[in-house]
Structures are given as C-alpha cells and as structure tokens.
Amino acid sequence: MAFDGITLHSIVDELQVLINGKVNQIYQPDKNNITISVYSKKTYMLNIDTTANNYRIHISTHPKSNPYKAPNFCMLLRKYLAGAKVSNIYVKGLERICYIDFECLNEMNDRVKRTLIIELMGKYSNVILVNENNTIIDALKKFDSESDLTCDVTTSRSIMPARIYKVPSDKKSEITLLSLEQFESIINSSEYKTLDNAIPNLFTGISKMFIQSSLEKLHLSNTVGHNSVNDIFNYINYLLTNSSKIYFGSFKNNYSIFYDSNYSKDSFEINNQLDDFYYDKTENEFFVMYRNNLLKVLSGTLDKLTNKLNNINTKIDSCSNMDKFKLYGELLIANIYRFNHVYTDFVEVENYYDNNELIKINIDNSLTISQNAEKYFKKYNKMKNTLRISEIQKKETQIELDYLGLLVSQLDSCNTIDDVDAIYSSISQNILFNDIKFKKKNKVKKIRKDDNTLNNYMKLKIDDFDVFIGKNNKQNDYLTTKVANDNDYWFHTKDIHGSHLILRCNGEMPKLTTIKKCAKLSAYYSKAKFSSHVPVDYTLVKHVKKPNGSVPGYVIYTNNKTVYVDPENLFVKNV
C-alpha cells in the first residue's frame, strides 16, 4: 500500500489545525474504525481505520452509519477523551505511528495528559490509549506476547491494560537522521541492486510505490548509482521540509505523494483527496463483495434446482414404460378364463393390439390372474400420477431456473451498490431463498423500501425516440406493465436472459433502422452481449402479458417478430 511514513507525515502536517480543538464525540462504526469529532473553529471528523488493506488516518467528509450500541473500546474513549482538548499531533521520523496528545480532566478534576497512539502497520494496525506515564489504559486490539504464541509483532511487546507501552522494534534506518553520505553508504553496502528494493527495505516508512513514483517523476534510473541516490535523497528531504509544495497523485491504480517546487497546496488537500480515494476504494470493494455474496447465493440455489430438475427427469424417464403395464393388465383380464391355476412365472397371450403376436407377461404365481392384473393396473396408475405431478413440477422448476438465470445475468450487469440492492431486495422476498441466511459482511447498507429504485431504470434516446431499459426484474415488470403504453414496442432476446426494453412510440411508426438499433441494445443488455447474430423478439406492449402469480420479470407474448443482430452499446445520450 502507498500509505507509508511519507503519506502519514503529509497527513499529520495538515492535521495541525486540530490542535486546541475540543473533542465533541467519539464513534466506532465497526470493529476496525474509530471516528473522532473535533471542534476547532468548525467541526472536523477524524477517521482512523485499522483494516489490514486500508489502514490510514485522515479528516473525512463521508458520513458512516454507527451501531445502536457503542462497542466497549468506544465507550472507554468517550469516558477518557470526551471534552478533552487536542494539545499536539505529531509523528516521530517516518514511523507509521501517529501520536495525538489530549489535555483532560481526571476523576479529581485535575488536568492530565493522555495520548492516543495510532499504529498503522497493515494487519497489526492498532489504536492505543496511554496515560501521562506511558501506561496503557486500553487498546482496540489487545495481545500478550507472553501467552499469545501467534503474535508476530515482537516477542517482547505486549498491548494489555496496565502495561508500559513500547514502540514496535524496527531495524531499519531513519532517513531523517542521516546525511547524504550515510544514506549512500547504507545502500552501497547492501545486497540490493535497485533503488525500489533497497530504500524500502533499508529505511523506515518509505514504500516501494513511493520510490517507483519518485523515480518516474524525476526520470531517474532504478539502478543503484551515485547520481540516482543523490537525487532521490534530496527529493525526499525537499518533500519532507516543504509541505506546501507536495501534492497527491494517482500512480499504478493507487496513489503516491509527489513534490513540485512550483506547486502550491491548499489546506487539507492531501486529506481530502486521500479521503475520496479510500471512500471510492472501499465502496468498490464492498460492491464486489456484496455482488459476489449474492452470486454465491444464486449459484447455490441454481445448483439445488438443477439437481431437483435432474431428479424430476429421472422420475419422468421411469414412467416411460407405464403403458406397458396397462397393456399387461388388459391382456391378463381378457385371458382370465384360460388360466385357472398357473405354476410358472409367466404366461403367454396374444396381443390383440399387435396382430395377435404372442407376448410374454411375468406374473406372481402365488396370486390369481385377476390379482396379477390388478397389480399391473396399480403400477400403471401410480406411474400415471407420478408423471402428471412430475411434469407440473418440471414446468415450475424450469420457470424458477429461468428466473434465477435472469437474476445472474442482471447481477453481471450491475455497476452500483444500489443495483445490487435492488436484486437483493427481490430475492429476499422470494420463497426460493427463505432457508438461506444471507450475510452482508462489515459494512451493511439498508435496503431502500421506497419505490424510487423502480424509477431508476435506464432512460436513453435513439433516433429521437425514448428508450427505457430495466436493470432488474422489478424494473422489468414496472416498465412493461406500468410505464409502457399499449402501442409502444417491447424488445427481449429470444430464449436468452436479458432486460426488457421499451421503445416509446407516441403514436409514430419507428423505422426499421430504429427497430434494429433497439434490438442491438436489447442484445447488449442480455446474457448474449458477447455473442453475435443474437435473436431478439419484438412486439407491441399490448401483446405482452404477465401471468398471475408468476415470478418477477416473467412474461408471455404473442404476435412477435424476430430480428438477428450483433449486440452493440450504441452511442446514446441520457434523457
């Protein structure tokens, strides 16, 4: 990650505005996140995140939902820090540890000092509260090195209440304490041959990404050499001593801090840009997790229904010879007069349905011919009922499979959390998923209960005609049954899962070219978007019907025509 000592140094420089501010409130949105509201001429929300991949500290403008009941550590921070004054915010060198000193009143109303220590070290990130004697009051994550054999931070460090706080050990050199000659000597005496390996591994708080971005900006060779080492050392020192000349920039799908002598930085620029970067990143990670969890639920249900359909088909196949049992029963009854006592396991009779050809019928010689015939009729009737019920079940299961296939297709087309929310809302109300406990991990977004999501369908223009496309099954139903007029055109890929597309005609007759454009767009928003020569059905909306009790998105239609097109996301503009 790019949140290294360089980034933290830049952030803390901007956080100096919080000094002399008053702590208004403290929140803990989740187990890894602390938010502190500080009033210093205006209210600032200081966000502290200790997640393994997104550890950081900065001012945030993006609100977060808080639990109804505050966690224990949050309650402790409120007890000791609520109403306190921020007296200092600082870092030591380029260590990824931020210290925030507070002036507080103790139980005797004496003014005391407490320090909040924020360690930003990947999966070992932590928030620790210590008193004026450097004794730990409590920590977000506690561990005892004497008893916790899995602790990898250090064997001599324990983060437990009443213990003395010790800074994590670090064998790397601190660049801020070195001269150019010392810096170059350490690199030259190492085994590393490239700067992006040497500097991050030898010096504290400098990430590989920062070195790579710096080398690219300075147009330096990555190979260890006198000129490159000299230039990168000076560049880092300029950056650390000229806070108004640094800026936040994207680099390799991530970010880095850059120095430019001609740049003039605004206050909170690094904080604000870092806040937006991590907000977008977190939203995207949650979106991917949310969508994948839903996809896992749908895939599991699809597997169950597929197995169910296979079992139904097996039952139907087992009934394929049921007419034979009916024939055996009829032939035995027709020839009952010929057999009074049968001592063999079969009889031979003429099949009057097949030119009186002899047919062998197995029987139970412990039963009479009449009883054997009745036994065959029972088998026939049982299979007949099984076939009738199985065919009904097969039809229902096939509809459910088509419905789930459509959901999977729509899930693949989702681009926002709201789109996934709409699908989740749809399946949470479906009896197919009643036995599935779906969990949204960590960040939980409430499903919107209003109908605004129904109106969130895509609205486009093609040849001056309005075109509407559903993003999910509820929107498909809403478009087809509520929004569309009888003389509008309805499009859908033939026998392929996809969105409903409505071409609003307003009494005009669209040209064939417009029809084909709509068909291409309909094919694009279907499961066949990467195929070619895709069949798309279209008809007037008045010929599209939704059967009572059918699943969302399911319709039947008549009087349709079919056009074969290649899927294409046409150049359209929003209405």
N, C-alpha and C positions, 0 to 999 in steps of 0.2 A: 504494500500500500504506500501511497505517497504521503500519508500523514506522519511525517518524521519530525525530528527536532527542529529542522528549518521551518516547517509549516507551523509547529507549535510556537516557536519564537515569534513568528509573524502575527499569529493569532493573539498571543499574550500582549504584544505591543499595542494592539488595538483595544484590548480589554482594560487598559489603564483607565478608561473613562468610568469604569465601575467603582473605582476607589472613592471612598467616602459615601458610597451608596448604601442604602438600607435594604436588608433582606425582608421582602414582604411575605413571600410564600415559597414553600418547597413542595415539589411534586415528584412522584415516581411512576411514570406512565407504564413501565414494565420492569422486569427484574434487572435489566441491564442499563436503564436510563434514569438519570436524575435531571430535573429541571428546577432552576432556582430563579425566582423573580426578584430582581434588584431594582430599586428606585434610585436613580441618580439624575435628577432634573427631569427624567422621563423613565418609564418602566422598560427594562431590558429582561429578556428571558435567556438565561444562560443554560445552554444544553450540554449535558455531559453524557456521552454514550460509551459504554464499555463492551459492546459486542465485538466478537473476535475479528470480523471483517470490516466493521465500520467505526472503530474506536476513534473518538475525537472529542474536542471541546470547542464551543463557539457560541456566539449570540445567534438565536434562532427567531425567525418570524413566522414559522409554520406551527400552528397550534396542534397539540396532541391530546387525545382523549385520556382521561385519568380514571383509575379504578374507583369504584364506590367506596371501598375501604382501603386506606393507605397502608402499604407494607410497613413492617416493623422498622426497617432502616430509615424510611422516610419519616416516620413518627419521631425517631430519635434525632434526626437532623432538625426537625421542627422544634423539638424541645431545646436543643442547644444553640441553634443558629437563628431562629425566628426573631426578627427585630434587631439583629446584630448589624454592625457597620463593617463594610469591607475596608480593611486598612491597607492591604497590599496584595498584589497579584504578580507572581514572578516565576521564572524558571532558572535553573542553575545550569549554565552552559547550554549544551544542546541535548541534555537528557529529556526523554519524553515524559517528564513529570512536571505537573503544574501545581504550584502552591498558592492557596488563597487564604490569607490571614483575615481573621474577624476579631473585632472588639465586641465582647459580650458581657453580660451581667450574669454572675452565678447565683446560686440559691441565697447567698447573703447580700446580694446586690453589689458585690464587689466587681470592679471592671477586670476582666480576664481576657487572655488571648487564646483563641482556638484556631487551628489550621486544618483546612480541608485539602488533602493531598490527592491529586488525580494522576494515577499511573496509567499511561497509555502504552501498553505493551502487548498488543494482539490479544490472544486468549487469556493472558494473565492481567489484563486491564482491571483496575480496581479504583474504588473511591474510599478513602480512609480519613476518619476524623481523629485528630490528636489534640491533646491539651498543651498548655504552655510548657510542660515538662517533657514534651515529645512522647507522652504515653498514649497508647491507642485507646480511644473511647469506644469506637466500634468501626466496622468496615462493611462495605457492600458484599464482599466475598471474603470469608474468613478461612484460614487454613493454619494448621500447626505442623511445622516441619518435623517435630519430634515424633509425631504419631501418624502423619499423612505421608506414606511412602511414595505416593503418586505425585507429590509436589515437585515440579521441575524448576521453580524459580531459583531457589538456592537452598542448600541443606541447613543453613544457619539462620534462616529468616522465617519468622512466624508472624502472621497477621491475626492476632487474637486480642480481645479487650484486656487491658491492664498490662500488656507487653510494651516494651520500648520499641518505637518504630525505627526500622533500619532501612536505609536506601538499598534497592537491589544492587548486587555487585555487578560491576562491568569492567572487563579487562581491556576495553578499547580506550584509545587516547581521546582526549578532549581537544578539538581543533582550536577552540577559542583561547586556549592557554599555550599554544605553540607558535613558534616563529616559522617563517618560510623554510629555513634550513632544517629545523627539526621535522617539519611536515614532510619535506622531500626525503630526508634520511629514513624516516619510518617506512615510507613507500618503497624506496630503493632496496631496503634491507629485507623486504618481504618477498614471498614467493609469487605474488600476483604480477601479471604481465599487462593487465588492462586497468584503466582508472575506474571503470564502473564496477569492477570486482574489488580492487584494492581499497578505495576510500570507504565504501560502506562496511567492509569487514574489519577495517583498522581504526575507524574513527566513530565516535558516538553520535547518534542522532542524524545521520546522513543516509538517505535511502538510495538505492541503485537507480530508481527512476529519476530522482533529482539530478544525479550526476549525468545520466544519459541526456536529460533535457538541457542541462547546462552545456554539455559538450556540443550538442546540436546548435544551441543558440550562439555559442562562441566560435563555432566552426573549427573545433579542435579535434585532433586525433585521439582515439581512445587508448592508444598505446602509451605506456609509461615513458615519459621523456621530460627533460628539464623544462622546456618551454610550456608544455601542456600542464605539468604540475604547478609551475609558477602562475600561469593564467587562472587555473581553477581555484587555487588558494586565494588569490587576490579577489576573484569573483565572489567567493563565499564570504570573505571579510567585508567587501563592499555591501553585499546583501544584508549582512547582519548589523552593519553600522549605519545604514541609510534606509530606514524603514519607509520613508515617504517615496522611495524610488522602486519599490517592489510591486509586483502585480501577480494575479492569479491567472494561470493559463492552462488550457487543455493540452494533454500530451498522451498519445497512445491509448485513447479511450479512458484516460484517467486525468489527473491534473498534476501540476507542479507549480512551484514558486519561482518567479523569474526576477532578475534585476535589470533595470534600464535607467541609465543616468538622465535620460530625457523625459522620464515618466513622472507624473505627479499623481500620487494615490489619494483617493478620497478616504475619509474616515469610515471604518467598518467595511471597507471594500472587500478585503480578504474574508472576513467573517460572513458577509452576505453571500459572496459567491460560493464559499465553501458550504454554507447552509443550503443554497439552491442545488448544488451538486449532489450532496448527500440525500437531500429530500427526493430528488428525481431518481437517484440510485436505489434508495430504499423502496420507493413506490414501485419501481420496475421489478425489484427482487420480490416484493410482496405479490405483485401481479403474476409473475412467473410461478411462484409457489402456490398461489391461490388457484391459478388455472391448472397447474399440474395435479393438485389435490382433487379438483373437480374431475379432471380427466381420469384419474385413478379410480374415482367412484364410478364414473360412467363405464370405464373399461371392465371393472369388476362385475357390474350389473349386466353388461353385454355378454360377458363370459357365462354368467348364470343363465341368461335367457337363451344363449346359443346351446348350452347343454340341455336346457329344457326342450328346445326345439328338436334336438337330436333324439331325445327320449320319445318325444311325440311321434317323430317319423318312424322310429323303431316299432312303436305300437301300431302305427298305420300299416307298416310293412307286414307285421304279424297277422294282420286281418285280411291279407290279400287272398288267402285261400278259404275264406269263410263260406263262399258259395258252394264249395265242395262238400262241406258238412251238411248244408241244406239239401244238396243232391243225395247224399248218402241216406239222410233221414227219410226223404221221399221214396227212394228206391226200396228201403227196408220196409216201409209201410205198404208199398204197392205189392211186395212179395211176401208179406207176413204169413199168408196161407200156405206157403211152400215149406216153411221151416217151423216144425213143432219143437224139435229138440236138436240143438246144434252142439256138437262136441269139438269143433275145430275153432281156430282163432280168426277165421274169416269165412265169408260167403261170396259166391259169385252170382251176380244177377245181370240181366240185360238192362243197358242204359237206353231207355226209350228217347232220350234227348240226343243220342248219338248213334242213330241207325241200329239200335239194339246191340251195340257192341258190348261184349262181356266186360264187367268191371268188378274188381276185387275190393271188398269192403271189410276192414278189420272190425271185429266185434269182441265183446266180452262174453265168453260162453257161460259165465255164471249168471248172466242176465238174459231175459227173454228178448226176442227180436223187437218187440214193442218198446221195451225199456232201452235197448240199444239205439233205436230210432229217436226216442225222446232225449237220450244223452247227446246225440248229434245235433238235434234241434236247439238244445240248450247252449251248446258250443257256438252254434250259428248266431243265436240271439245275443249272446254275450259279446261276440266279436262285432256284431252289427251295432250294438250300443257303444262299444269301445271306439269303433270307427267314427260314429256320429259325434261323440264327445271330443275325440282327438282332433277331428277336422275343425271343430269350433275353437279348440284350444290353439291349434296351429295358426288359424287366422288371427286370433287375438295376439298371440306371441309374435307373429310376423309384423303386426302393426306396431307393437312395442319395440321390436328391434329396429324398425324403420325410424321410429320416433327417437330412439337413442342414437342411431346413426346420424340423424339430423342434428341432434344436440352436439355430438362430437365435431361435426362439420362446422357448426356455428362457433364452438369453442376455439377451433383453429383460427377462425376469422376475428376473434376478439382482440381489440387493441387497447382497451382501458379496463380498469377495475370495475367501473360501472357496467360495462358489457358483461363481464363475468358474473357480477352481482345479479344481473337480470336472469341469467341462466341458472344460477344457484337458487334464486327465488322460485323459478319454475320447477326445478326438480325437488325442492324442499316441500312442495305442496303435492307431489305425486306419490301415490301409494307404492310405486315401484321402489322407492327409497326409504320407506318407513322404518325398515330394520337396519339402516345404515346410519351410524353416528359420524357425521362429517365434522371435522375439526378444522378451524382456521387457526393456525399457529401464531402466537405472539400478537401481531397486530390484527385486530378484528374490526372489520368495518360493518356497520349495521346495514341491513338490507333496507332500502327505501320502500316504504309502504304506500307512497302516493303513486299516482298514475303518470307522473312526469316521464318515467322510463318508457312508457308506451309511445310517447310523442318524440322519443329520441331516435326515431328511425332516420335513415339517410334520405336527404332531400336533394335531388340533382336536377339539372336541366339538360335535355337532349333535343336539339332542333326546336327550341322554344317551347317544348312540352315539359311539364313537370313529371318527374320520375321519383317514385318512393320505393325504398328497399328496406325490408325488415332485417334487424340484426339478430333476432332470436325468435322463438316460436310464439311468444306472446305478441310481439310486434307484428309477426306474420299474420296472426289471427286478426289483430286490431286493424291492420291495413286492409285486409281482404274483406272483412265483414263490417267495418265501421267507417273507414276513411274512403275507400274506393266507391265510385258510382257504378251503376249497372252497365253503363256503356264505356267504361274505362277498360283498358286491356290488362290482362293478368298474365304474367310470364313465370315459368318454372322449368327447370331442367327435367327432362323426361326420365323417370325411374332413377333419378340421382338426387341425393340430398342437397338442398340448397335453399336460398332465401326466396321469399315471394317478392316479385317486382310488379309494381303498378305503374302503368303509363296513363296519365290523366289526359283525356282527350278533349273534354269540354265541348262535346258536340262535333268536333272536327275529325276528319278521317286521316290518320297518320300515313305517311308514305311508307313504301316497302323498305326504303333505306333506314327509316326511323325504327321500324319493327326489328330489322336486323341488328341495329345498334343496341336496342334494348335486350335482344336475345344474347348478344355478346356479353353485355353487362351482367345479365342473369347467369350465364355460364361462368363468368368470373367469380361471382359470389356463390359458388357451389363447390361441391367436393371435386368437381371435374375441372377446376380452374387451371390445372397444369396439363390438361389433355387437349386434344384437337378434334375437330369435327364432332362437336358435342350436340346432341339433340335437345332442343328447347321447345316445349309446348307453349302455345299462347292461345287465349280465348277471351271473350268478353267476361267481365266480372259476374254478370247475371247468370252465366253458365257454371259458376264455381259455387259449390255447396259444402257446408261443414256439417257432417253427421252429428246428431245429438249424442253427447257423452264421449265423443272422440277426443283423443289426446291433443294438446295444443299444437298447432301447425299442420294438422292433418285435414285435408280437404279432398273432395272428389270433383271432377269437372268433365264436361262434355263439349261437343261442337268445337273441338280444338284443332289447330293446325300445328305442324311441326316444321321447324327450320333447323338446319345443321350449321353451326358456326364455330369459329375458334374463339375461346374466351379472351376478352380484352377489357382492361380498365380504361375506358375511353376518357379523353380529355373533357372533363365536365367542370362546371362551376357550381358552387353552393348557391342555393336559393337565398 
